[in-house]
Amino acid sequence: MFTRVLRALLRFIVCGIVVCAFQARAQFATVTDNGLFLSPDPIPIVVGMGVFWVDDGTGPYTIFSDFGDPASFSATTGGNGVLFSIPGDYGYSDDAGNTGTVIVGTNTPPLVVITNPTNNATLAAPATFDFTANASDTDADGLMDVQFYVGTNEVDDIPDPGPFTTTVSNLPAGTYVLMAVATDNVGAMTTNTITIQVGTVAPILLSAPKIVAGKFQFDVAGLTIGKTNVVQSSTNLALTNWVSLATNVASTNTMSFTNASASGRNFYRVVQLP
């Protein structure tokens, strides 16, 4: 008798049109009841998500919960759904004889990593650059958005699925903390921060010449991220005798360049284009 009364208290009617009165932040999964089976079943969600039960037009059907302790979930009014707040497996059945399970797991926060610019990058003032991040969410609630900040100023808010990139323009000289904030659909947040310098860029320096696997290699420091650089060589330093060997866009402030070994004496330089 107690079980039947408890089920009666927790049951709700499945219908084709659902009116939702859940928290605006919550994410919902839907189970369809056609009288023959429940789909999907089992249905995996995470804490903070809800489940709606709807019919395919052949109902309505009555859903009876086997949840046990009423404190283990929160039901709303005005909608045929349940918002789950505690991990666990929750069984239920309908009046057509079908049974199902809601599997509620712990929410895993999203992932976010700033990919451009790089940490401790030095940019020429005024700086204009792409501010880019990779973000994802691995569980059932999914990623909602990524917010981009320069210091405490939000410069963009990009919804999933991205791409998560925005442009920062005319940043004056100074030291800045860049932050990307990823938020999932039940409100879990993850941040990633880097620091950049905007100001006078150090001169380009070539160093550490060596032969590696039969090829000539040297390191270059002082590059400006986002600028195009041209590697050139000359046999006599004459202004008209420089030959371009490679062109690239700097992704970091330091890079290594490898060139085929040449007989005789050769000079190398790196020219940064405006």
NULUMNU-771523 format. One record per residue (C-alpha): residue number from 0; residue in three letters; x, y, z. Coordinates in nm, 3 decimals. Layout:
REM NULUMNU-771523
site num: NUM | residu: ALA | xx: X | yy: Y | zz: Z
...
REM end
This chain:
REM NULUMNU-771523
site num: 0 | residu: MET | xx: 0.000 | yy: 0.000 | zz: 0.000
site num: 1 | residu: PHE | xx: 0.283 | yy: 0.240 | zz: 0.088
site num: 2 | residu: THR | xx: 0.457 | yy: 0.178 | zz: -0.245
site num: 3 | residu: ARG | xx: 0.137 | yy: 0.242 | zz: -0.440
site num: 4 | residu: VAL | xx: 0.070 | yy: 0.565 | zz: -0.251
site num: 5 | residu: LEU | xx: 0.430 | yy: 0.677 | zz: -0.307
site num: 6 | residu: ARG | xx: 0.403 | yy: 0.606 | zz: -0.678
site num: 7 | residu: ALA | xx: 0.079 | yy: 0.795 | zz: -0.696
site num: 8 | residu: LEU | xx: 0.246 | yy: 1.095 | zz: -0.537
site num: 9 | residu: LEU | xx: 0.538 | yy: 1.086 | zz: -0.780
site num: 10 | residu: ARG | xx: 0.359 | yy: 1.002 | zz: -1.103
site num: 11 | residu: PHE | xx: 0.300 | yy: 1.245 | zz: -1.386
site num: 12 | residu: ILE | xx: 0.101 | yy: 1.222 | zz: -1.710
site num: 13 | residu: VAL | xx: 0.290 | yy: 1.191 | zz: -2.040
site num: 14 | residu: CYS | xx: 0.148 | yy: 1.412 | zz: -2.314
site num: 15 | residu: GLY | xx: 0.249 | yy: 1.528 | zz: -2.661
site num: 16 | residu: ILE | xx: 0.300 | yy: 1.896 | zz: -2.568
site num: 17 | residu: VAL | xx: 0.524 | yy: 1.978 | zz: -2.272
site num: 18 | residu: VAL | xx: 0.511 | yy: 2.301 | zz: -2.077
site num: 19 | residu: CYS | xx: 0.841 | yy: 2.354 | zz: -1.893
site num: 20 | residu: ALA | xx: 0.877 | yy: 2.531 | zz: -1.560
site num: 21 | residu: PHE | xx: 1.237 | yy: 2.420 | zz: -1.488
site num: 22 | residu: GLN | xx: 1.528 | yy: 2.645 | zz: -1.406
site num: 23 | residu: ALA | xx: 1.634 | yy: 2.837 | zz: -1.715
site num: 24 | residu: ARG | xx: 1.990 | yy: 2.706 | zz: -1.681
site num: 25 | residu: ALA | xx: 1.898 | yy: 2.337 | zz: -1.689
site num: 26 | residu: GLN | xx: 1.949 | yy: 2.109 | zz: -1.987
site num: 27 | residu: PHE | xx: 1.687 | yy: 1.845 | zz: -2.070
site num: 28 | residu: ALA | xx: 1.677 | yy: 1.503 | zz: -2.231
site num: 29 | residu: THR | xx: 1.360 | yy: 1.359 | zz: -2.382
site num: 30 | residu: VAL | xx: 1.219 | yy: 1.006 | zz: -2.362
site num: 31 | residu: THR | xx: 0.946 | yy: 0.911 | zz: -2.610
site num: 32 | residu: ASP | xx: 0.677 | yy: 0.661 | zz: -2.506
site num: 33 | residu: ASN | xx: 0.482 | yy: 0.496 | zz: -2.790
site num: 34 | residu: GLY | xx: 0.312 | yy: 0.234 | zz: -2.574
site num: 35 | residu: LEU | xx: 0.543 | yy: -0.041 | zz: -2.701
site num: 36 | residu: PHE | xx: 0.880 | yy: 0.084 | zz: -2.579
site num: 37 | residu: LEU | xx: 1.061 | yy: 0.382 | zz: -2.428
site num: 38 | residu: SER | xx: 1.328 | yy: 0.552 | zz: -2.634
site num: 39 | residu: PRO | xx: 1.606 | yy: 0.604 | zz: -2.551
site num: 40 | residu: ASP | xx: 1.648 | yy: 0.360 | zz: -2.266
site num: 41 | residu: PRO | xx: 1.844 | yy: 0.375 | zz: -2.050
site num: 42 | residu: ILE | xx: 1.892 | yy: 0.750 | zz: -2.077
site num: 43 | residu: PRO | xx: 2.221 | yy: 0.894 | zz: -1.939
site num: 44 | residu: ILE | xx: 2.225 | yy: 1.245 | zz: -1.795
site num: 45 | residu: VAL | xx: 2.428 | yy: 1.434 | zz: -1.534
site num: 46 | residu: VAL | xx: 2.336 | yy: 1.604 | zz: -1.208
site num: 47 | residu: GLY | xx: 2.147 | yy: 1.926 | zz: -1.280
site num: 48 | residu: MET | xx: 1.979 | yy: 1.793 | zz: -1.594
site num: 49 | residu: GLY | xx: 1.613 | yy: 1.703 | zz: -1.632
site num: 50 | residu: VAL | xx: 1.415 | yy: 1.446 | zz: -1.829
site num: 51 | residu: PHE | xx: 1.091 | yy: 1.500 | zz: -2.018
site num: 52 | residu: TRP | xx: 0.859 | yy: 1.212 | zz: -2.106
site num: 53 | residu: VAL | xx: 0.645 | yy: 1.267 | zz: -2.418
site num: 54 | residu: ASP | xx: 0.425 | yy: 1.041 | zz: -2.628
site num: 55 | residu: ASP | xx: 0.420 | yy: 0.994 | zz: -3.004
site num: 56 | residu: GLY | xx: 0.051 | yy: 1.077 | zz: -3.036
site num: 57 | residu: THR | xx: -0.078 | yy: 0.735 | zz: -2.930
site num: 58 | residu: GLY | xx: -0.105 | yy: 0.828 | zz: -2.559
site num: 59 | residu: PRO | xx: -0.132 | yy: 0.981 | zz: -2.314
site num: 60 | residu: TYR | xx: 0.047 | yy: 0.733 | zz: -2.085
site num: 61 | residu: THR | xx: 0.100 | yy: 0.748 | zz: -1.711
site num: 62 | residu: ILE | xx: 0.457 | yy: 0.728 | zz: -1.579
site num: 63 | residu: PHE | xx: 0.514 | yy: 0.573 | zz: -1.234
site num: 64 | residu: SER | xx: 0.847 | yy: 0.643 | zz: -1.064
site num: 65 | residu: ASP | xx: 1.043 | yy: 0.387 | zz: -0.863
site num: 66 | residu: PHE | xx: 1.271 | yy: 0.657 | zz: -0.729
site num: 67 | residu: GLY | xx: 1.205 | yy: 0.580 | zz: -0.363
site num: 68 | residu: ASP | xx: 1.306 | yy: 0.873 | zz: -0.145
site num: 69 | residu: PRO | xx: 1.134 | yy: 1.187 | zz: -0.283
site num: 70 | residu: ALA | xx: 1.436 | yy: 1.391 | zz: -0.170
site num: 71 | residu: SER | xx: 1.649 | yy: 1.223 | zz: -0.434
site num: 72 | residu: PHE | xx: 1.496 | yy: 1.433 | zz: -0.712
site num: 73 | residu: SER | xx: 1.305 | yy: 1.754 | zz: -0.767
site num: 74 | residu: ALA | xx: 0.981 | yy: 1.759 | zz: -0.971
site num: 75 | residu: THR | xx: 0.847 | yy: 2.080 | zz: -1.117
site num: 76 | residu: THR | xx: 0.493 | yy: 2.199 | zz: -1.169
site num: 77 | residu: GLY | xx: 0.350 | yy: 2.282 | zz: -1.506
site num: 78 | residu: GLY | xx: 0.557 | yy: 2.027 | zz: -1.696
site num: 79 | residu: ASN | xx: 0.592 | yy: 1.653 | zz: -1.735
site num: 80 | residu: GLY | xx: 0.951 | yy: 1.626 | zz: -1.622
site num: 81 | residu: VAL | xx: 1.190 | yy: 1.569 | zz: -1.337
site num: 82 | residu: LEU | xx: 1.508 | yy: 1.759 | zz: -1.250
site num: 83 | residu: PHE | xx: 1.771 | yy: 1.530 | zz: -1.095
site num: 84 | residu: SER | xx: 2.012 | yy: 1.655 | zz: -0.829
site num: 85 | residu: ILE | xx: 2.175 | yy: 1.336 | zz: -0.692
site num: 86 | residu: PRO | xx: 2.373 | yy: 1.075 | zz: -0.893
site num: 87 | residu: GLY | xx: 2.222 | yy: 0.727 | zz: -0.922
site num: 88 | residu: ASP | xx: 2.006 | yy: 0.493 | zz: -1.130
site num: 89 | residu: TYR | xx: 1.635 | yy: 0.582 | zz: -1.125
site num: 90 | residu: GLY | xx: 1.382 | yy: 0.327 | zz: -1.250
site num: 91 | residu: TYR | xx: 1.031 | yy: 0.401 | zz: -1.374
site num: 92 | residu: SER | xx: 0.747 | yy: 0.235 | zz: -1.563
site num: 93 | residu: ASP | xx: 0.440 | yy: 0.330 | zz: -1.763
site num: 94 | residu: ASP | xx: 0.083 | yy: 0.203 | zz: -1.758
site num: 95 | residu: ALA | xx: 0.150 | yy: 0.011 | zz: -2.083
site num: 96 | residu: GLY | xx: 0.391 | yy: -0.222 | zz: -1.899
site num: 97 | residu: ASN | xx: 0.719 | yy: -0.074 | zz: -2.021
site num: 98 | residu: THR | xx: 1.009 | yy: -0.008 | zz: -1.781
site num: 99 | residu: GLY | xx: 1.302 | yy: 0.231 | zz: -1.811
site num: 100 | residu: THR | xx: 1.597 | yy: 0.378 | zz: -1.625
site num: 101 | residu: VAL | xx: 1.743 | yy: 0.725 | zz: -1.589
site num: 102 | residu: ILE | xx: 2.118 | yy: 0.703 | zz: -1.519
site num: 103 | residu: VAL | xx: 2.237 | yy: 1.021 | zz: -1.345
site num: 104 | residu: GLY | xx: 2.614 | yy: 1.074 | zz: -1.334
site num: 105 | residu: THR | xx: 2.833 | yy: 1.338 | zz: -1.174
site num: 106 | residu: ASN | xx: 2.883 | yy: 1.640 | zz: -1.396
site num: 107 | residu: THR | xx: 3.229 | yy: 1.677 | zz: -1.549
site num: 108 | residu: PRO | xx: 3.321 | yy: 2.045 | zz: -1.605
site num: 109 | residu: PRO | xx: 3.407 | yy: 2.150 | zz: -1.961
site num: 110 | residu: LEU | xx: 3.759 | yy: 2.183 | zz: -2.098
site num: 111 | residu: VAL | xx: 3.908 | yy: 2.505 | zz: -2.235
site num: 112 | residu: VAL | xx: 4.260 | yy: 2.595 | zz: -2.351
site num: 113 | residu: ILE | xx: 4.372 | yy: 2.925 | zz: -2.506
site num: 114 | residu: THR | xx: 4.560 | yy: 2.844 | zz: -2.826
site num: 115 | residu: ASN | xx: 4.638 | yy: 3.196 | zz: -2.951
site num: 116 | residu: PRO | xx: 4.824 | yy: 3.402 | zz: -2.847
site num: 117 | residu: THR | xx: 5.073 | yy: 3.194 | zz: -2.652
site num: 118 | residu: ASN | xx: 5.151 | yy: 3.252 | zz: -2.285
site num: 119 | residu: ASN | xx: 5.410 | yy: 3.529 | zz: -2.228
site num: 120 | residu: ALA | xx: 5.392 | yy: 3.641 | zz: -2.591
site num: 121 | residu: THR | xx: 5.522 | yy: 3.987 | zz: -2.673
site num: 122 | residu: LEU | xx: 5.317 | yy: 4.186 | zz: -2.926
site num: 123 | residu: ALA | xx: 5.390 | yy: 4.520 | zz: -3.086
site num: 124 | residu: ALA | xx: 5.174 | yy: 4.811 | zz: -2.972
site num: 125 | residu: PRO | xx: 4.901 | yy: 4.877 | zz: -3.065
site num: 126 | residu: ALA | xx: 4.827 | yy: 4.505 | zz: -3.081
site num: 127 | residu: THR | xx: 4.560 | yy: 4.347 | zz: -3.301
site num: 128 | residu: PHE | xx: 4.537 | yy: 3.968 | zz: -3.286
site num: 129 | residu: ASP | xx: 4.310 | yy: 3.665 | zz: -3.294
site num: 130 | residu: PHE | xx: 4.211 | yy: 3.546 | zz: -2.946
site num: 131 | residu: THR | xx: 4.136 | yy: 3.175 | zz: -2.988
site num: 132 | residu: ALA | xx: 4.052 | yy: 2.880 | zz: -2.762
site num: 133 | residu: ASN | xx: 3.970 | yy: 2.512 | zz: -2.792
site num: 134 | residu: ALA | xx: 3.674 | yy: 2.403 | zz: -2.577
site num: 135 | residu: SER | xx: 3.467 | yy: 2.090 | zz: -2.532
site num: 136 | residu: ASP | xx: 3.242 | yy: 1.905 | zz: -2.288
site num: 137 | residu: THR | xx: 3.258 | yy: 1.529 | zz: -2.263
site num: 138 | residu: ASP | xx: 2.935 | yy: 1.437 | zz: -2.086
site num: 139 | residu: ALA | xx: 2.561 | yy: 1.449 | zz: -2.154
site num: 140 | residu: ASP | xx: 2.487 | yy: 1.812 | zz: -2.069
site num: 141 | residu: GLY | xx: 2.711 | yy: 1.957 | zz: -2.340
site num: 142 | residu: LEU | xx: 2.895 | yy: 2.287 | zz: -2.380
site num: 143 | residu: MET | xx: 2.698 | yy: 2.613 | zz: -2.372
site num: 144 | residu: ASP | xx: 2.949 | yy: 2.888 | zz: -2.458
site num: 145 | residu: VAL | xx: 3.297 | yy: 3.036 | zz: -2.425
site num: 146 | residu: GLN | xx: 3.353 | yy: 3.389 | zz: -2.295
site num: 147 | residu: PHE | xx: 3.668 | yy: 3.586 | zz: -2.376
site num: 148 | residu: TYR | xx: 3.817 | yy: 3.845 | zz: -2.142
site num: 149 | residu: VAL | xx: 4.103 | yy: 4.092 | zz: -2.161
site num: 150 | residu: GLY | xx: 4.159 | yy: 4.170 | zz: -1.796
site num: 151 | residu: THR | xx: 3.811 | yy: 4.214 | zz: -1.650
site num: 152 | residu: ASN | xx: 3.659 | yy: 4.330 | zz: -1.980
site num: 153 | residu: GLU | xx: 3.455 | yy: 4.075 | zz: -2.173
site num: 154 | residu: VAL | xx: 3.534 | yy: 4.107 | zz: -2.543
site num: 155 | residu: ASP | xx: 3.312 | yy: 3.827 | zz: -2.677
site num: 156 | residu: ASP | xx: 3.075 | yy: 3.544 | zz: -2.582
site num: 157 | residu: ILE | xx: 3.056 | yy: 3.267 | zz: -2.842
site num: 158 | residu: PRO | xx: 2.794 | yy: 2.989 | zz: -2.816
site num: 159 | residu: ASP | xx: 2.870 | yy: 2.625 | zz: -2.888
site num: 160 | residu: PRO | xx: 2.974 | yy: 2.490 | zz: -3.139
site num: 161 | residu: GLY | xx: 3.202 | yy: 2.786 | zz: -3.213
site num: 162 | residu: PRO | xx: 3.453 | yy: 2.830 | zz: -3.366
site num: 163 | residu: PHE | xx: 3.579 | yy: 2.989 | zz: -3.048
site num: 164 | residu: THR | xx: 3.780 | yy: 3.278 | zz: -3.183
site num: 165 | residu: THR | xx: 3.746 | yy: 3.654 | zz: -3.169
site num: 166 | residu: THR | xx: 3.956 | yy: 3.958 | zz: -3.262
site num: 167 | residu: VAL | xx: 4.118 | yy: 4.195 | zz: -3.014
site num: 168 | residu: SER | xx: 4.202 | yy: 4.528 | zz: -3.177
site num: 169 | residu: ASN | xx: 4.434 | yy: 4.821 | zz: -3.098
site num: 170 | residu: LEU | xx: 4.543 | yy: 4.703 | zz: -2.753
site num: 171 | residu: PRO | xx: 4.778 | yy: 4.969 | zz: -2.613
site num: 172 | residu: ALA | xx: 5.111 | yy: 4.898 | zz: -2.445
site num: 173 | residu: GLY | xx: 5.093 | yy: 4.714 | zz: -2.114
site num: 174 | residu: THR | xx: 5.075 | yy: 4.374 | zz: -1.948
site num: 175 | residu: TYR | xx: 4.746 | yy: 4.188 | zz: -1.992
site num: 176 | residu: VAL | xx: 4.583 | yy: 3.875 | zz: -1.856
site num: 177 | residu: LEU | xx: 4.371 | yy: 3.701 | zz: -2.118
site num: 178 | residu: MET | xx: 4.104 | yy: 3.461 | zz: -1.994
site num: 179 | residu: ALA | xx: 3.871 | yy: 3.213 | zz: -2.164
site num: 180 | residu: VAL | xx: 3.575 | yy: 3.079 | zz: -1.965
site num: 181 | residu: ALA | xx: 3.386 | yy: 2.769 | zz: -2.083
site num: 182 | residu: THR | xx: 3.042 | yy: 2.699 | zz: -1.934
site num: 183 | residu: ASP | xx: 2.835 | yy: 2.383 | zz: -1.975
site num: 184 | residu: ASN | xx: 2.456 | yy: 2.364 | zz: -1.986
site num: 185 | residu: VAL | xx: 2.413 | yy: 2.300 | zz: -1.615
site num: 186 | residu: GLY | xx: 2.640 | yy: 2.588 | zz: -1.513
site num: 187 | residu: ALA | xx: 2.980 | yy: 2.424 | zz: -1.448
site num: 188 | residu: MET | xx: 3.263 | yy: 2.656 | zz: -1.552
site num: 189 | residu: THR | xx: 3.632 | yy: 2.615 | zz: -1.636
site num: 190 | residu: THR | xx: 3.881 | yy: 2.897 | zz: -1.699
site num: 191 | residu: ASN | xx: 4.218 | yy: 2.922 | zz: -1.869
site num: 192 | residu: THR | xx: 4.439 | yy: 3.231 | zz: -1.844
site num: 193 | residu: ILE | xx: 4.760 | yy: 3.352 | zz: -2.004
site num: 194 | residu: THR | xx: 4.966 | yy: 3.671 | zz: -1.978
site num: 195 | residu: ILE | xx: 5.089 | yy: 3.877 | zz: -2.272
site num: 196 | residu: GLN | xx: 5.306 | yy: 4.184 | zz: -2.308
site num: 197 | residu: VAL | xx: 5.217 | yy: 4.464 | zz: -2.549
site num: 198 | residu: GLY | xx: 5.490 | yy: 4.719 | zz: -2.618
site num: 199 | residu: THR | xx: 5.824 | yy: 4.762 | zz: -2.786
site num: 200 | residu: VAL | xx: 5.928 | yy: 4.439 | zz: -2.952
site num: 201 | residu: ALA | xx: 6.282 | yy: 4.314 | zz: -2.897
site num: 202 | residu: PRO | xx: 6.510 | yy: 4.295 | zz: -3.201
site num: 203 | residu: ILE | xx: 6.517 | yy: 3.974 | zz: -3.398
site num: 204 | residu: LEU | xx: 6.822 | yy: 3.770 | zz: -3.298
site num: 205 | residu: LEU | xx: 6.972 | yy: 3.467 | zz: -3.472
site num: 206 | residu: SER | xx: 7.167 | yy: 3.220 | zz: -3.259
site num: 207 | residu: ALA | xx: 7.280 | yy: 2.861 | zz: -3.201
site num: 208 | residu: PRO | xx: 7.398 | yy: 2.769 | zz: -3.553
site num: 209 | residu: LYS | xx: 7.456 | yy: 2.394 | zz: -3.595
site num: 210 | residu: ILE | xx: 7.443 | yy: 2.103 | zz: -3.834
site num: 211 | residu: VAL | xx: 7.154 | yy: 1.862 | zz: -3.766
site num: 212 | residu: ALA | xx: 7.119 | yy: 1.550 | zz: -3.981
site num: 213 | residu: GLY | xx: 7.332 | yy: 1.709 | zz: -4.249
site num: 214 | residu: LYS | xx: 7.132 | yy: 2.032 | zz: -4.259
site num: 215 | residu: PHE | xx: 7.211 | yy: 2.379 | zz: -4.128
site num: 216 | residu: GLN | xx: 6.989 | yy: 2.492 | zz: -3.841
site num: 217 | residu: PHE | xx: 6.966 | yy: 2.809 | zz: -3.633
site num: 218 | residu: ASP | xx: 6.730 | yy: 2.960 | zz: -3.375
site num: 219 | residu: VAL | xx: 6.549 | yy: 3.292 | zz: -3.404
site num: 220 | residu: ALA | xx: 6.418 | yy: 3.498 | zz: -3.110
site num: 221 | residu: GLY | xx: 6.223 | yy: 3.823 | zz: -3.096
site num: 222 | residu: LEU | xx: 5.959 | yy: 3.733 | zz: -3.355
site num: 223 | residu: THR | xx: 5.622 | yy: 3.904 | zz: -3.335
site num: 224 | residu: ILE | xx: 5.330 | yy: 3.663 | zz: -3.322
site num: 225 | residu: GLY | xx: 5.108 | yy: 3.697 | zz: -3.627
site num: 226 | residu: LYS | xx: 5.372 | yy: 3.875 | zz: -3.836
site num: 227 | residu: THR | xx: 5.508 | yy: 3.731 | zz: -4.160
site num: 228 | residu: ASN | xx: 5.883 | yy: 3.656 | zz: -4.162
site num: 229 | residu: VAL | xx: 6.112 | yy: 3.582 | zz: -4.454
site num: 230 | residu: VAL | xx: 6.433 | yy: 3.380 | zz: -4.411
site num: 231 | residu: GLN | xx: 6.701 | yy: 3.496 | zz: -4.655
site num: 232 | residu: SER | xx: 7.060 | yy: 3.402 | zz: -4.735
site num: 233 | residu: SER | xx: 7.352 | yy: 3.571 | zz: -4.908
site num: 234 | residu: THR | xx: 7.707 | yy: 3.476 | zz: -5.000
site num: 235 | residu: ASN | xx: 7.859 | yy: 3.824 | zz: -4.973
site num: 236 | residu: LEU | xx: 7.620 | yy: 4.054 | zz: -4.775
site num: 237 | residu: ALA | xx: 7.560 | yy: 4.275 | zz: -5.077
site num: 238 | residu: LEU | xx: 7.222 | yy: 4.448 | zz: -5.056
site num: 239 | residu: THR | xx: 7.110 | yy: 4.305 | zz: -5.388
site num: 240 | residu: ASN | xx: 7.234 | yy: 3.951 | zz: -5.325
site num: 241 | residu: TRP | xx: 6.985 | yy: 3.824 | zz: -5.066
site num: 242 | residu: VAL | xx: 6.782 | yy: 3.522 | zz: -5.172
site num: 243 | residu: SER | xx: 6.453 | yy: 3.432 | zz: -4.997
site num: 244 | residu: LEU | xx: 6.449 | yy: 3.074 | zz: -4.867
site num: 245 | residu: ALA | xx: 6.125 | yy: 3.048 | zz: -4.667
site num: 246 | residu: THR | xx: 5.824 | yy: 3.258 | zz: -4.565
site num: 247 | residu: ASN | xx: 5.610 | yy: 3.192 | zz: -4.259
site num: 248 | residu: VAL | xx: 5.376 | yy: 3.353 | zz: -4.008
site num: 249 | residu: ALA | xx: 5.517 | yy: 3.347 | zz: -3.654
site num: 250 | residu: SER | xx: 5.304 | yy: 3.146 | zz: -3.411
site num: 251 | residu: THR | xx: 5.550 | yy: 3.198 | zz: -3.123
site num: 252 | residu: ASN | xx: 5.822 | yy: 3.450 | zz: -3.036
site num: 253 | residu: THR | xx: 6.099 | yy: 3.194 | zz: -3.095
site num: 254 | residu: MET | xx: 6.142 | yy: 2.946 | zz: -3.378
site num: 255 | residu: SER | xx: 6.406 | yy: 2.722 | zz: -3.535
site num: 256 | residu: PHE | xx: 6.485 | yy: 2.720 | zz: -3.905
site num: 257 | residu: THR | xx: 6.645 | yy: 2.434 | zz: -4.099
site num: 258 | residu: ASN | xx: 6.802 | yy: 2.482 | zz: -4.440
site num: 259 | residu: ALA | xx: 6.996 | yy: 2.262 | zz: -4.679
site num: 260 | residu: SER | xx: 7.370 | yy: 2.281 | zz: -4.622
site num: 261 | residu: ALA | xx: 7.557 | yy: 2.490 | zz: -4.881
site num: 262 | residu: SER | xx: 7.918 | yy: 2.482 | zz: -4.988
site num: 263 | residu: GLY | xx: 8.122 | yy: 2.788 | zz: -4.914
site num: 264 | residu: ARG | xx: 8.030 | yy: 3.074 | zz: -4.686
site num: 265 | residu: ASN | xx: 7.667 | yy: 3.180 | zz: -4.644
site num: 266 | residu: PHE | xx: 7.503 | yy: 3.452 | zz: -4.435
site num: 267 | residu: TYR | xx: 7.144 | yy: 3.436 | zz: -4.306
site num: 268 | residu: ARG | xx: 6.891 | yy: 3.690 | zz: -4.190
site num: 269 | residu: VAL | xx: 6.523 | yy: 3.701 | zz: -4.099
site num: 270 | residu: VAL | xx: 6.318 | yy: 3.994 | zz: -4.228
site num: 271 | residu: GLN | xx: 5.987 | yy: 4.073 | zz: -4.055
site num: 272 | residu: LEU | xx: 5.731 | yy: 4.223 | zz: -4.292
site num: 273 | residu: PRO | xx: 5.514 | yy: 4.516 | zz: -4.178
REM end
